[in-house]
Amino acid sequence: MSALLKHVLSKVQRAGVAQGLGKNIVAYSGGVDSSVVAAAVYQVFPTNVVACIGVSASVPQQQLVLAREVALHIGFPLVEVTTNE
């Protein structure tokens, strides 16, 4: 593991919530940025993370499909929240 990755994961650990104290919730779009953040939080807190994505008519179906696939591949749970945009 690289020094940079260790540094990032240590920051995630300090900022996150330990098991039993709540959940680490990641705002997730399925894009690169939120996928990397969700993967990092999942790496540090594998049983205490959930990613949330807003679902509405303004979110293209293909984006939602890709977001689901990425979440499944990495392994973190994904909660879809219907929004009214």
C-alpha atoms as an extended CHARMM CRD file, in Angstrom:
* protein
*
        85  EXT
         1         1  MET       CA              0.0000000000        0.0000000000        0.0000000000  PROA      1               0.0000000000
         2         2  SER       CA              1.3830000000        3.3910000000       -0.9690000000  PROA      2               0.0000000000
         3         3  ALA       CA              2.1640000000        6.1030000000        1.5630000000  PROA      3               0.0000000000
         4         4  LEU       CA             -0.4510000000        8.3630000000       -0.0160000000  PROA      4               0.0000000000
         5         5  LEU       CA             -3.1810000000        5.7390000000        0.2860000000  PROA      5               0.0000000000
         6         6  LYS       CA             -2.2310000000        5.0610000000        3.9130000000  PROA      6               0.0000000000
         7         7  HSD       CA             -2.4270000000        8.7840000000        4.6040000000  PROA      7               0.0000000000
         8         8  VAL       CA             -5.8740000000        9.0970000000        2.9940000000  PROA      8               0.0000000000
         9         9  LEU       CA             -7.2300000000        6.0480000000        4.8410000000  PROA      9               0.0000000000
        10        10  SER       CA             -5.9220000000        7.3680000000        8.1710000000  PROA      10              0.0000000000
        11        11  LYS       CA             -7.7770000000       10.6370000000        7.5540000000  PROA      11              0.0000000000
        12        12  VAL       CA            -10.9390000000        8.6630000000        6.7460000000  PROA      12              0.0000000000
        13        13  GLN       CA            -10.5390000000        6.7090000000        9.9690000000  PROA      13              0.0000000000
        14        14  ARG       CA            -10.1600000000        9.8790000000       12.0480000000  PROA      14              0.0000000000
        15        15  ALA       CA            -13.1720000000       11.5350000000       10.3900000000  PROA      15              0.0000000000
        16        16  GLY       CA            -15.4360000000        8.4880000000       10.3710000000  PROA      16              0.0000000000
        17        17  VAL       CA            -17.8190000000        6.9830000000       12.8930000000  PROA      17              0.0000000000
        18        18  ALA       CA            -16.8770000000        3.7870000000       14.7020000000  PROA      18              0.0000000000
        19        19  GLN       CA            -19.1400000000        0.7270000000       14.7090000000  PROA      19              0.0000000000
        20        20  GLY       CA            -21.9740000000        1.0870000000       17.1970000000  PROA      20              0.0000000000
        21        21  LEU       CA            -21.9100000000        4.8860000000       17.1360000000  PROA      21              0.0000000000
        22        22  GLY       CA            -23.8150000000        5.3980000000       13.8940000000  PROA      22              0.0000000000
        23        23  LYS       CA            -23.2390000000        5.0180000000       10.1630000000  PROA      23              0.0000000000
        24        24  ASN       CA            -20.8010000000        6.5750000000        7.7470000000  PROA      24              0.0000000000
        25        25  ILE       CA            -23.0150000000        7.9210000000        4.9750000000  PROA      25              0.0000000000
        26        26  VAL       CA            -21.4850000000        8.8330000000        1.6280000000  PROA      26              0.0000000000
        27        27  ALA       CA            -23.3120000000       11.0420000000       -0.8710000000  PROA      27              0.0000000000
        28        28  TYR       CA            -22.8840000000        8.9600000000       -4.0070000000  PROA      28              0.0000000000
        29        29  SER       CA            -23.4420000000        9.6370000000       -7.6900000000  PROA      29              0.0000000000
        30        30  GLY       CA            -21.5750000000        6.7030000000       -9.1980000000  PROA      30              0.0000000000
        31        31  GLY       CA            -18.9740000000        9.0500000000      -10.6540000000  PROA      31              0.0000000000
        32        32  VAL       CA            -15.2580000000        8.7430000000      -10.0660000000  PROA      32              0.0000000000
        33        33  ASP       CA            -15.0490000000       11.1390000000       -7.1000000000  PROA      33              0.0000000000
        34        34  SER       CA            -17.8670000000        9.7150000000       -5.0170000000  PROA      34              0.0000000000
        35        35  SER       CA            -16.8740000000        6.1450000000       -5.9430000000  PROA      35              0.0000000000
        36        36  VAL       CA            -13.3380000000        6.7140000000       -4.6490000000  PROA      36              0.0000000000
        37        37  VAL       CA            -14.6770000000        8.2780000000       -1.4440000000  PROA      37              0.0000000000
        38        38  ALA       CA            -17.1500000000        5.4280000000       -0.9180000000  PROA      38              0.0000000000
        39        39  ALA       CA            -14.4250000000        2.8410000000       -1.5720000000  PROA      39              0.0000000000
        40        40  ALA       CA            -12.0910000000        4.5250000000        0.9440000000  PROA      40              0.0000000000
        41        41  VAL       CA            -14.7820000000        4.6930000000        3.6260000000  PROA      41              0.0000000000
        42        42  TYR       CA            -15.7340000000        1.0710000000        2.9010000000  PROA      42              0.0000000000
        43        43  GLN       CA            -12.0600000000        0.0440000000        3.1960000000  PROA      43              0.0000000000
        44        44  VAL       CA            -11.8420000000        1.5680000000        6.6840000000  PROA      44              0.0000000000
        45        45  PHE       CA            -15.3880000000        0.8580000000        7.9090000000  PROA      45              0.0000000000
        46        46  PRO       CA            -16.5660000000       -2.2280000000        5.9520000000  PROA      46              0.0000000000
        47        47  THR       CA            -19.5360000000       -2.9340000000        8.2330000000  PROA      47              0.0000000000
        48        48  ASN       CA            -20.4490000000        0.6540000000        8.9740000000  PROA      48              0.0000000000
        49        49  VAL       CA            -20.8970000000        2.4700000000        5.6700000000  PROA      49              0.0000000000
        50        50  VAL       CA            -23.7790000000        3.1760000000        3.3400000000  PROA      50              0.0000000000
        51        51  ALA       CA            -23.7550000000        5.1340000000        0.1080000000  PROA      51              0.0000000000
        52        52  CYS       CA            -26.8560000000        7.1140000000       -0.8470000000  PROA      52              0.0000000000
        53        53  ILE       CA            -27.9140000000        8.2060000000       -4.3110000000  PROA      53              0.0000000000
        54        54  GLY       CA            -30.8220000000       10.4220000000       -5.2280000000  PROA      54              0.0000000000
        55        55  VAL       CA            -33.1500000000        8.9970000000       -7.8650000000  PROA      55              0.0000000000
        56        56  SER       CA            -35.3410000000       11.2850000000       -9.9320000000  PROA      56              0.0000000000
        57        57  ALA       CA            -36.3410000000       12.0030000000      -13.4970000000  PROA      57              0.0000000000
        58        58  SER       CA            -33.2580000000       14.2090000000      -13.8270000000  PROA      58              0.0000000000
        59        59  VAL       CA            -30.8800000000       11.2730000000      -13.2330000000  PROA      59              0.0000000000
        60        60  PRO       CA            -30.2480000000        9.3810000000      -16.4730000000  PROA      60              0.0000000000
        61        61  GLN       CA            -31.0950000000        5.6870000000      -16.2080000000  PROA      61              0.0000000000
        62        62  GLN       CA            -27.6620000000        4.6960000000      -17.5220000000  PROA      62              0.0000000000
        63        63  GLN       CA            -25.9870000000        6.7010000000      -14.7370000000  PROA      63              0.0000000000
        64        64  LEU       CA            -28.0870000000        4.8890000000      -12.1490000000  PROA      64              0.0000000000
        65        65  VAL       CA            -27.2700000000        1.5000000000      -13.6760000000  PROA      65              0.0000000000
        66        66  LEU       CA            -23.5440000000        2.3130000000      -13.6320000000  PROA      66              0.0000000000
        67        67  ALA       CA            -23.7390000000        3.5780000000      -10.0400000000  PROA      67              0.0000000000
        68        68  ARG       CA            -25.3820000000        0.3180000000       -8.9740000000  PROA      68              0.0000000000
        69        69  GLU       CA            -22.7450000000       -1.7420000000      -10.7960000000  PROA      69              0.0000000000
        70        70  VAL       CA            -19.8530000000        0.1720000000       -9.2220000000  PROA      70              0.0000000000
        71        71  ALA       CA            -21.3560000000       -0.1650000000       -5.7310000000  PROA      71              0.0000000000
        72        72  LEU       CA            -21.8670000000       -3.8880000000       -6.2560000000  PROA      72              0.0000000000
        73        73  HSD       CA            -18.3290000000       -4.3300000000       -7.5760000000  PROA      73              0.0000000000
        74        74  ILE       CA            -16.7430000000       -2.4960000000       -4.6430000000  PROA      74              0.0000000000
        75        75  GLY       CA            -19.1140000000       -4.0740000000       -2.1400000000  PROA      75              0.0000000000
        76        76  PHE       CA            -20.6370000000       -1.2000000000       -0.2030000000  PROA      76              0.0000000000
        77        77  PRO       CA            -24.3970000000       -1.0360000000        0.3640000000  PROA      77              0.0000000000
        78        78  LEU       CA            -26.3140000000        1.4550000000       -1.7660000000  PROA      78              0.0000000000
        79        79  VAL       CA            -29.5080000000        3.1770000000       -0.6880000000  PROA      79              0.0000000000
        80        80  GLU       CA            -31.5850000000        4.8340000000       -3.3930000000  PROA      80              0.0000000000
        81        81  VAL       CA            -33.6200000000        7.8070000000       -2.2400000000  PROA      81              0.0000000000
        82        82  THR       CA            -36.4060000000        9.1060000000       -4.4700000000  PROA      82              0.0000000000
        83        83  THR       CA            -36.2590000000       12.8700000000       -4.8020000000  PROA      83              0.0000000000
        84        84  ASN       CA            -38.6280000000       15.3880000000       -6.3470000000  PROA      84              0.0000000000
        85        85  GLU       CA            -36.6140000000       17.6020000000       -8.6220000000  PROA      85              0.0000000000
